Amino acid sequence: MKLTNLVVLGVIAASTVPLAAQSKTEPVYGKYEINIFGGGSFFKRQDPRPYFDLGRGGVAGFRVTQNLWNYVGLEQAVTVHGTNNARFTLPNSFETTTFGLRQRQVSVNPVFHFTPRDAAVRPFVTAGPGFNWYVPTDKARNAALTANGNGLGAPVNLKTGFVPMFNYGAGLKARLAPRVGLRVDGRGYLTQSTTLGVPESATTIPNRVTFVERSPLNSLQLTGGLTFYLGTLVEPVIGDFRPGSIEASAMSVCPGDSVTLRLPVTNTMNGVASKYKWTVDGQDMGTADSITMRAPAKTGAVAVRAVVDPDIAGVKDKGMLKYLRKNPLAASARDTTITVKDYKAPTVSASASPTTIPPSGTSTLTATPGLSECSGDVTYTWEVDGGSLSGSGASRTFSPAGLNLACGTRRTLNARVTVRDAKGGSSTASVPVEVVAAPCPPPPPPPPPALRATQFDDILFANGNGRVNNCGKRTLDRVYEQAMASNDYDILLVGHIDASEAKIRRRRGQSALDRERVENAAAYLLAGEQPCKRFDRNRVKIATVADQQNSPLRTALCEDSVRERSSSRIRANDDKAKFRRVEVWLVPRDGKGPMPTGVGTPEAAPDVKGCPK
């Protein structure tokens, strides 16, 4: 068993074995201990093939311990008798010879206990120096003096081995009765090797035992025995008078709070009474076993002291009086500190989210208090100039319902909150909320002005001719550009003939001359082949009025600026040319303005088969 395992077992035993109940009316012994032990000693082999070993054997002895301090003692141990026979091995063989050997030990150790000296169970550890005697028996000495040393290879005068020793270990002490206990030890011993008189040699000598090298001797010793306790550790006690610590209903309070303080006393002494004297910051506060004080307005520490004086005036028992004369009881003072925390009047700030709302909206009002540790529970009181509030606590919901604001107007309302704490302190804050009505609807826009028809220069034709000449195409280019620039206008073409052309006979299947003229003008705007334009047919209107000339004449000759075919040329001395015409108008689209007078109801332009020559 390893030494560390012994220590662990000792600690476990100390925690599981119940303490022996010691009556306070009986003395406790153990200032000195005398332990008588017995057990076994086990030496470790020297090397894989040793020439010298010590065998296992029993030991017996005694120990004397002085428990000088509560956890530390001084111990002297004597191993009176130990049997550990010596065994020698011849080199390069398995032949062994054994001689009787007795072991004796002396050591002085400090002992370190894990429990106080009046405890019923005391695990401990120890270590210290000492000496070992290895004494051959007379029989062994005589046997070794034979011719071959009785197996040693030569006669040897066996001698006593005296070597220093160091021991270390752990153990357990258990009190069985006031003066008797049980003790177990596990010790490790480390000593110098001894030759017992066997010669030493630098090299191995065949058929003869010699010491070529010497190794330390290690051994384990397990012992147990009875311990006898001497010397009084604890005087018998008659009862107990022991003040405790001051107990307070609260250790940290606010100004004006009440605190109850008491000092419990354990008193089992018949007839002894307790007399109290309380002071707070040096001021007398009473003589009862408990007091109630009100915390002052100042902040900081308040010193509280209670003095308990044992009063023996009521003791009648003679034995108790004798004990008290020998062991007088003294007054005991106990102190504590009560902390008075700082108190500050509350502060508050108010906020609204959002700060601007419509008459149908709401705003959340929030109070943010600044409180001290002594403020306690707080209450919130809200009010507002108009509208309504809902909710509880630090937040309210504001609704401006019922304000009946006119459109385009606004009104600022103030919400106020007051916070009050448990100490009576209060603070007020306000926050504005602006209620903004919707803007008034704009007045209806004035009706758009009516569009007016615009007349361009007439397209003139040679007598009996329906072809649009280059001068007329120039007019159609102008009206096309303006119609493309504004989607509010259509193009109106009105065809005319002069009175003399009314007598011209047309071939069967041919259109009337005024219609031919207006359709050729429309074809120039719609055909989409060069040089004709590609205009929206739905925006071109045509009409014919034969030889009627009710609309204004807008004759414009451009013979000097363009080249014309001879058949399409208009001569300056042709007075009737102004009646052989097609009127060109930009007219408002349907519903956007009036048509020119005298036109009647125009019709849509016909489908175009190609660009007219």
C-alpha positions in Angstrom: 0.0 0.0 0.0 1.4 3.4 -1.0 1.8 6.1 1.6 -0.5 8.5 -0.4 -3.3 5.9 -0.1 -2.8 5.8 3.7 -3.2 9.6 3.9 -6.4 9.5 1.8 -7.8 6.7 3.9 -7.0 8.7 7.1 -8.9 11.8 5.8 -11.9 9.7 4.8 -12.0 8.1 8.2 -11.9 11.4 9.9 -14.9 12.6 7.9 -17.0 9.4 8.5 -16.2 8.4 12.1 -18.6 10.3 14.5 -17.0 12.4 17.2 -17.1 11.1 20.7 -19.5 13.3 22.6 -17.6 15.0 25.4 -19.8 16.4 28.2 -19.0 19.9 29.1 -19.1 18.8 32.7 -16.3 16.3 32.3 -12.6 17.0 31.6 -11.0 16.1 28.2 -7.6 14.3 28.4 -4.9 14.1 25.8 -2.1 16.6 26.5 0.2 13.6 26.5 -0.2 10.2 24.7 1.5 6.9 25.2 1.0 4.5 22.3 2.0 0.8 22.5 2.1 -0.7 18.9 2.7 -3.8 17.0 2.8 -4.6 13.3 5.0 -5.5 10.4 8.0 -4.2 8.6 8.5 -4.8 4.8 11.8 -4.0 3.1 12.1 -3.3 -0.6 14.4 -5.6 -2.6 17.8 -4.0 -3.3 18.1 -4.8 -7.0 16.9 -7.4 -9.6 19.5 -9.8 -8.3 20.7 -8.7 -4.9 23.5 -10.0 -2.8 21.8 -8.8 0.4 18.1 -8.4 1.4 16.1 -8.0 4.6 13.0 -10.2 5.0 9.6 -9.3 6.3 9.0 -9.5 10.0 7.1 -8.2 13.0 7.8 -5.1 15.1 6.7 -3.9 18.5 7.4 -0.7 20.4 6.0 2.4 22.0 5.6 6.1 21.2 5.3 9.1 23.5 3.6 12.2 22.2 3.4 15.7 23.7 0.4 17.7 22.1 2.1 21.1 22.7 -0.2 23.0 20.4 -3.7 22.5 19.1 -2.7 20.9 15.8 1.0 20.2 16.2 2.7 17.8 18.6 6.2 16.3 19.2 6.6 12.5 19.3 9.4 10.1 20.3 9.2 6.6 19.0 11.1 3.4 20.0 10.9 0.1 18.1 11.9 -2.3 20.9 11.9 -5.4 18.8 11.8 -6.2 15.2 12.5 -9.4 13.3 13.9 -8.9 9.8 16.3 -11.7 8.9 19.2 -11.0 6.5 19.5 -13.0 3.3 22.7 -13.2 1.2 23.1 -14.6 -2.3 26.3 -15.9 -3.8 27.4 -14.1 -7.0 26.4 -15.7 -10.3 24.2 -18.3 -8.5 20.8 -18.7 -6.9 22.3 -20.1 -3.6 21.1 -18.0 -0.6 21.9 -18.2 3.0 19.8 -16.5 5.8 20.9 -15.2 9.2 18.8 -14.1 12.1 18.6 -10.3 12.5 16.8 -8.0 14.9 15.9 -4.4 14.2 15.7 -1.6 16.7 14.7 2.1 15.9 14.6 5.4 17.6 13.0 8.6 16.0 11.9 12.1 17.0 9.1 13.5 14.8 6.8 16.5 14.7 3.2 15.4 14.2 0.8 17.6 12.2 -2.9 16.9 12.9 -5.9 17.8 10.8 -8.3 18.3 13.7 -7.8 20.0 17.1 -6.4 18.0 20.0 -9.8 17.6 21.8 -11.4 16.0 18.7 -12.5 12.4 18.8 -10.8 11.5 15.5 -7.5 13.0 14.4 -5.9 12.1 11.1 -2.2 13.2 10.9 1.0 13.2 8.9 4.5 13.1 10.3 8.2 13.0 9.3 11.5 13.1 11.1 15.0 11.7 11.7 16.2 8.8 13.7 18.6 5.8 13.9 18.3 2.1 13.0 20.2 -0.8 14.7 20.5 -4.1 12.7 21.6 -6.7 15.4 22.6 -10.2 14.2 21.5 -13.0 16.6 24.1 -15.0 18.5 23.2 -18.0 16.5 23.8 -16.1 13.3 27.2 -14.8 14.5 28.4 -18.3 15.3 27.2 -19.7 12.0 29.0 -17.0 10.1 32.3 -17.9 11.7 32.4 -21.4 10.2 34.9 -22.3 7.6 32.7 -21.2 4.6 30.8 -18.7 6.7 27.8 -21.0 6.5 27.1 -20.0 2.8 29.1 -16.7 2.7 32.1 -18.3 1.1 34.5 -17.5 3.9 34.3 -16.9 7.7 32.7 -13.5 8.6 32.5 -11.8 11.9 28.9 -10.4 11.7 28.6 -7.0 13.4 25.8 -4.7 14.5 24.7 -2.2 11.8 24.1 1.4 13.2 22.8 3.8 10.5 20.9 7.1 10.4 17.3 6.9 9.3 14.6 9.2 8.0 10.9 8.3 8.4 7.7 9.8 7.0 4.1 8.7 7.0 0.5 9.2 8.0 -2.0 7.7 10.4 -5.2 8.0 12.3 -6.0 8.4 16.0 -9.5 7.6 17.3 -10.7 8.2 20.9 -12.6 5.2 22.3 -13.0 6.5 25.9 -11.8 9.6 27.8 -8.4 8.0 28.4 -8.1 5.2 25.8 -7.9 5.3 22.0 -6.9 3.4 19.0 -4.0 4.4 16.6 -2.9 3.1 13.2 0.3 4.2 11.4 1.8 3.7 7.9 5.5 4.7 7.8 8.1 4.8 5.1 11.7 4.3 6.3 14.8 5.4 4.3 18.2 4.3 5.8 21.8 3.8 4.7 22.7 0.3 3.7 24.8 -1.8 6.2 27.3 -4.6 5.5 26.9 -6.3 8.9 30.6 -7.0 8.7 30.5 -8.6 5.2 33.6 -7.3 3.3 33.3 -4.9 0.4 35.1 -5.4 -2.9 35.4 -3.4 -6.1 34.7 -6.5 -8.2 32.7 -9.7 -7.7 34.7 -12.5 -6.1 33.5 -15.9 -7.3 31.8 -18.2 -4.6 32.0 -15.5 -2.0 29.5 -12.9 -0.8 30.9 -9.3 -0.9 29.4 -5.9 -1.3 30.3 -4.5 -4.7 28.0 -1.5 -4.3 25.6 -0.3 -1.5 22.1 1.0 -2.1 19.8 2.7 0.4 17.4 0.5 2.3 13.7 1.4 1.8 11.0 -0.2 4.0 7.3 0.2 4.8 6.1 -0.3 8.3 2.4 -0.8 9.2 1.5 -0.7 12.9 -1.5 -0.4 15.1 -2.1 -0.3 18.9 -3.7 1.3 21.9 -3.1 4.9 23.0 -3.4 6.1 26.6 -4.3 9.8 27.2 -2.7 11.7 30.1 -3.0 15.4 31.1 -6.1 17.5 31.0 -6.8 19.5 27.8 -10.1 21.0 28.7 -11.3 22.0 32.2 -14.9 20.9 33.0 -17.4 23.7 32.2 -20.6 24.3 34.1 -22.9 25.8 31.6 -22.3 28.4 28.9 -22.7 32.1 28.7 -21.8 33.4 25.2 -23.1 36.5 23.5 -23.6 36.1 19.8 -23.5 38.9 17.1 -25.9 41.8 16.8 -28.7 41.0 14.4 -30.4 43.8 12.5 -33.6 43.8 10.5 -31.7 45.7 7.8 -28.0 46.7 7.5 -28.6 49.4 4.9 -31.6 51.8 5.3 -32.9 55.1 4.1 -33.4 58.2 6.2 -36.5 57.8 8.5 -36.7 54.0 8.2 -37.0 51.9 11.3 -34.4 49.3 12.2 -34.8 46.6 14.9 -31.6 45.3 16.5 -31.2 42.4 18.9 -28.3 40.6 20.5 -28.9 36.9 21.2 -27.1 35.3 24.2 -26.5 31.6 24.7 -27.0 31.1 28.5 -27.1 27.7 30.1 -25.9 28.9 33.5 -28.6 28.5 36.1 -29.4 31.8 37.8 -27.1 34.0 35.6 -29.1 36.9 33.9 -28.1 39.2 31.0 -27.9 43.0 31.5 -27.9 45.1 28.3 -26.7 48.6 27.4 -27.3 49.9 23.9 -25.7 53.0 22.3 -26.2 54.5 18.8 -23.4 56.9 17.8 -22.5 57.1 21.5 -26.1 58.0 22.6 -27.9 55.7 25.1 -30.7 53.8 23.4 -32.0 51.4 26.1 -31.3 48.3 28.2 -33.7 45.7 26.7 -32.5 42.7 24.7 -33.6 44.5 21.5 -34.2 48.1 20.4 -35.9 49.8 17.5 -34.3 52.9 16.1 -35.2 55.3 13.3 -32.5 56.1 10.8 -31.3 59.7 11.0 -31.5 62.2 8.2 -27.8 62.3 7.7 -26.2 59.7 5.4 -23.3 57.5 6.1 -22.4 54.9 8.8 -24.2 54.8 12.2 -22.2 52.9 14.9 -24.2 50.6 17.1 -22.8 49.0 20.2 -24.4 46.5 22.6 -22.7 45.6 25.9 -23.9 42.4 27.7 -23.0 42.1 31.4 -23.7 38.7 33.1 -25.6 39.4 36.3 -24.9 36.7 39.0 -27.0 38.2 41.7 -29.7 35.5 41.2 -27.3 32.5 41.4 -28.2 30.3 44.4 -26.3 27.0 43.6 -23.1 26.7 45.6 -21.3 24.7 43.0 -22.1 27.4 40.4 -21.0 30.2 42.7 -17.7 28.3 43.4 -17.2 27.9 39.6 -17.9 31.6 38.9 -15.5 32.7 41.6 -12.8 30.6 39.9 -13.9 31.5 36.4 -15.4 35.0 36.6 -17.6 36.1 33.6 -16.7 39.4 32.0 -18.9 41.8 30.1 -18.9 41.5 26.3 -19.3 44.2 23.8 -20.6 43.7 20.3 -20.4 46.3 17.5 -22.1 46.7 14.1 -22.6 49.5 11.6 -25.9 50.5 10.0 -25.5 52.4 6.7 -27.9 55.2 6.0 -28.2 55.6 2.2 -28.4 59.0 0.4 -31.8 60.4 -0.5 -32.4 62.9 -3.2 -35.7 64.4 -4.4 -36.8 62.8 -7.7 -36.5 64.5 -11.1 -38.4 63.8 -14.2 -38.3 64.5 -17.9 -41.1 64.0 -20.4 -41.0 63.1 -24.1 -43.6 62.5 -26.9 -43.3 60.2 -29.9 -44.2 61.6 -32.3 -44.4 65.3 -31.4 -46.6 66.2 -34.3 -49.8 64.2 -35.1 -52.9 64.6 -37.2 -56.4 64.9 -35.5 -56.9 61.2 -36.1 -53.4 60.1 -34.8 -52.0 59.3 -31.3 -48.7 60.1 -29.5 -47.0 58.1 -26.8 -46.1 60.2 -23.8 -43.2 58.9 -21.6 -41.9 60.1 -18.3 -38.3 59.3 -17.4 -37.7 59.7 -13.7 -34.4 60.3 -11.9 -34.6 58.4 -8.6 -32.3 57.8 -5.7 -31.9 54.5 -4.0 -34.3 55.6 -1.3 -37.1 56.9 -3.6 -39.1 53.7 -3.2 -42.3 53.2 -5.1 -43.3 56.2 -7.3 -46.6 57.4 -8.8 -47.2 59.3 -12.0 -50.0 61.9 -12.6 -50.6 63.1 -16.1 -52.8 65.9 -17.5 -53.1 67.6 -20.9 -54.8 70.8 -22.2 -57.2 69.0 -24.5 -57.9 65.6 -26.0 -57.7 62.4 -23.9 -55.2 60.2 -22.2 -55.2 56.4 -21.7 -52.8 54.0 -20.0 -51.0 53.8 -16.7 -47.6 54.1 -15.1 -44.8 56.1 -16.7 -46.4 56.1 -20.2 -49.7 57.4 -21.6 -51.3 57.4 -25.0 -52.6 60.9 -26.1 -55.4 61.2 -28.5 -56.6 64.7 -29.9 -60.1 63.3 -30.6 -62.8 66.0 -30.1 -60.6 69.1 -30.9 -62.4 69.8 -34.2 -59.6 71.7 -35.9 -60.5 73.5 -39.1 -58.6 72.4 -42.2 -55.2 74.0 -42.6 -54.9 75.0 -38.9 -52.8 73.6 -36.0 -52.8 73.7 -32.2 -50.1 73.0 -29.6 -51.1 71.2 -26.5 -49.0 70.7 -23.3 -48.9 67.4 -21.6 -47.6 67.6 -17.9 -46.5 64.8 -15.7 -45.8 64.8 -11.9 -43.8 62.1 -10.2 -44.0 61.5 -6.5 -41.8 59.1 -4.5 -42.5 57.2 -1.2 -40.7 59.9 0.8 -43.0 62.7 -0.5 -40.7 64.3 -2.9 -42.1 65.3 -6.3 -41.1 66.8 -9.7 -43.0 68.0 -12.7 -42.2 68.2 -16.4 -44.1 69.0 -19.6 -43.8 68.2 -23.3 -45.6 69.9 -26.2 -47.6 68.0 -28.8 -48.7 69.8 -32.0 -51.9 68.7 -33.7 -51.9 69.6 -37.4 -55.2 69.5 -39.4 -55.0 68.4 -43.0 -54.6 71.2 -45.5 -57.7 72.6 -47.1 -58.4 71.2 -50.6 -57.3 73.6 -53.4 -60.0 75.5 -55.4 -61.0 73.8 -58.6 -58.8 74.8 -61.5 -60.4 77.2 -64.1 -61.6 75.6 -67.3 -59.0 75.6 -70.0 -59.5 78.3 -72.6 -61.3 77.2 -75.7 -59.0 76.5 -78.6 -59.4 78.5 -81.8 -59.1 77.4 -85.3 -56.2 78.8 -87.3 -56.5 79.3 -91.1 -53.3 78.9 -93.3 -52.8 80.2 -96.8 -55.1 78.7 -99.4 -53.8 76.1 -101.9 -54.7 77.5 -105.4 -55.3 75.4 -108.5 -55.1 76.0 -112.2 -58.4 76.1 -114.0 -59.9 72.6 -114.2 -56.9 71.1 -112.4 -56.9 69.0 -109.2 -53.1 68.6 -108.7 -51.5 70.2 -105.6 -48.7 72.4 -107.0 -45.4 73.0 -105.1 -46.6 76.3 -103.6 -49.5 74.4 -102.1 -47.3 71.6 -100.8 -45.3 74.3 -99.0 -48.5 75.3 -97.1 -49.2 71.7 -96.3 -45.7 71.3 -94.9 -46.3 74.2 -92.5 -49.7 72.9 -91.2 -48.1 69.4 -90.8 -45.3 70.7 -88.6 -47.7 72.6 -86.3 -50.1 69.7 -86.1 -47.2 67.3 -85.1 -46.2 69.8 -82.4 -49.6 69.9 -80.7 -51.9 66.9 -80.2 -54.8 69.3 -79.5 -55.4 70.1 -83.2 -56.6 68.3 -86.3 -56.1 69.4 -89.9 -59.2 70.5 -91.8 -59.1 70.7 -95.7 -62.1 72.4 -97.4 -62.3 72.2 -101.2 -63.6 75.0 -103.6 -64.3 75.6 -107.4 -65.1 78.8 -109.1 -68.4 79.3 -110.8 -67.1 78.6 -114.3 -65.6 75.3 -113.2 -69.1 74.1 -112.1 -70.0 73.8 -115.8 -67.0 71.5 -116.5 -68.2 68.0 -117.2 -66.3 65.2 -115.5 -65.9 61.8 -116.9 -68.0 59.1 -115.5 -66.4 57.7 -112.3 -64.4 60.8 -111.6 -64.9 62.7 -108.4 -66.1 66.3 -108.4 -63.2 68.7 -108.9 -63.5 70.2 -105.4 -63.4 66.8 -103.9 -60.4 65.7 -106.1 -58.5 68.8 -104.9 -59.2 68.1 -101.2 -58.4 64.4 -101.5 -55.1 65.1 -103.2 -54.2 67.6 -100.4 -55.1 64.9 -97.8 -53.0 62.3 -99.7 -50.0 64.5 -99.5 -50.3 64.5 -95.7 -51.0 60.8 -95.3 -49.4 58.7 -98.1 -46.0 58.3 -96.2 -44.0 58.1 -99.4 -41.5 60.8 -100.4 -42.2 63.6 -100.7 -45.6 63.0 -99.0 -45.9 63.0 -95.2 -47.1 60.2 -92.8 -49.7 61.9 -90.6 -52.4 60.2 -88.5 -55.4 59.8 -90.8 -57.8 60.1 -87.8 -56.6 63.7 -87.4 -57.3 64.8 -91.0 -60.8 66.0 -91.8 -62.1 67.0 -95.3 -65.1 69.0 -96.6 -66.3 70.3 -100.0 -68.4 73.4 -100.6 -68.4 73.5 -104.5 -68.4 77.2 -105.6 -69.5 78.6 -102.3 -67.0 81.2 -101.1 -68.3 82.0 -97.5 -65.0 81.6 -95.7 -62.2 84.2 -96.0 -59.8 84.2 -98.9 -56.1 83.8 -98.0 -54.6 83.9 -101.3 -50.8 83.6 -101.4 -48.8 83.2 -104.6 -45.3 81.9 -104.5 -44.7 81.5 -108.2 -41.5 83.5 -107.9 -39.9 81.2 -105.2 -40.8 77.7 -106.5 -40.7 76.0 -109.9 -44.1 74.8 -111.1 -45.3 72.7 -114.0 -46.8 74.7 -116.7 -50.1 73.0 -116.2 -50.1 73.8 -112.5 -48.7 77.4 -112.6 -51.0 80.1 -111.4 -50.6 83.3 -113.4 -50.7 86.7 -111.6 -53.4 88.0 -114.0 -55.7 85.1 -113.3 -58.4 86.8 -111.2 -60.5 83.7 -110.7 -57.6 81.6 -109.3 -58.4 82.7 -105.8 -61.7 80.8 -106.0 -60.1 77.6 -107.2 -58.7 76.7 -103.8 -58.5 74.3 -100.8 -58.8 76.0 -97.4 -56.1 74.8 -94.9 -57.0 74.9 -91.2 -55.7 73.8 -87.8 -59.0 73.1 -85.9 -59.5 72.1 -82.3 -60.0 68.3 -81.8 -63.4 67.1 -80.9 -64.7 68.9 -77.8 -61.8 71.3 -77.5 -63.1 74.3 -79.5 -65.4 75.4 -82.3 -65.1 74.6 -86.0 -64.8 77.4 -88.6 -68.2 78.8 -89.7 -69.7 77.7 -93.0 -67.9 74.4 -93.2 -70.7 72.2 -92.0 -69.8 68.7 -90.8 -66.5 67.5 -92.1 -65.7 63.9 -92.8 -62.7 61.7 -92.2 -60.0 61.6 -94.8 -60.3 58.7 -97.2 -57.7 55.8 -97.4 -54.7 56.8 -99.5 -53.4 54.6 -102.3 -50.2 56.5 -103.0 -48.4 59.8 -103.0 -50.0 62.0 -105.7 -47.7 63.4 -108.4 
